[in-house]
Every structure is written in structure tokens, then in C-alpha cells.
């Protein structure tokens, strides 16, 4: 569902990714500061 127009439409995954990239292309972006794999994240021992 498109939030701007309120209409529902079927998209392929690639079209969906391209739509998100187009809507956020001028916005600031920073990567997450955590490792992608849980096993690589810091261990907090208490």
C-alpha cells in the first residue's frame, strides 16, 4: 500500500527495493554500528 496515495499495488521485490531507494535517495544514511552477525557483536559480561 502506498502511503501517499493510499492505493494498493503489487510489486516485485526488485521494484520494491528501487521504490524505497528512490524515496530515500536525498535523505542522510548511516550504517548500523553493530556487526551484522550476532556472533560478531560485543559480549557484555556482568
C-alpha positions in Angstrom: 0.0 0.0 0.0 1.3 3.4 -1.0 1.1 5.8 2.0 1.0 8.9 -0.2 -1.9 7.9 -2.5 -3.5 5.2 -0.3 -3.7 2.7 -3.2 -2.6 -0.9 -3.0 -0.5 -2.3 -5.8 1.6 -5.5 -6.4 5.3 -5.0 -6.8 8.1 -7.4 -7.4 10.9 -7.4 -4.8 13.3 -5.5 -7.2 10.6 -2.9 -7.9 10.0 -2.5 -4.2 13.7 -2.0 -3.4 14.0 0.5 -6.2 11.0 2.4 -4.9 12.4 2.6 -1.4 15.8 3.8 -2.8 14.1 6.5 -4.9 12.1 7.7 -1.9 15.1 7.9 0.4 17.9 9.0 -2.1 18.2 12.5 -0.7 17.9 11.5 2.9 21.0 11.1 5.2 22.0 7.5 5.8 24.4 5.9 8.2 25.1 2.2 8.6 24.3 0.4 11.9 27.2 0.4 14.3 26.6 -3.3 15.2 28.0 -6.3 13.4 25.5 -8.0 11.1 26.2 -11.4 12.7 25.1 -11.8 16.3 28.2 -13.9 17.0 30.5 -11.0 16.0 28.8 -8.5 18.3 30.4 -7.5 21.5 29.8 -9.7 24.5 28.7 -7.9 27.7 29.7 -9.9 30.8 28.2 -8.7 34.0 
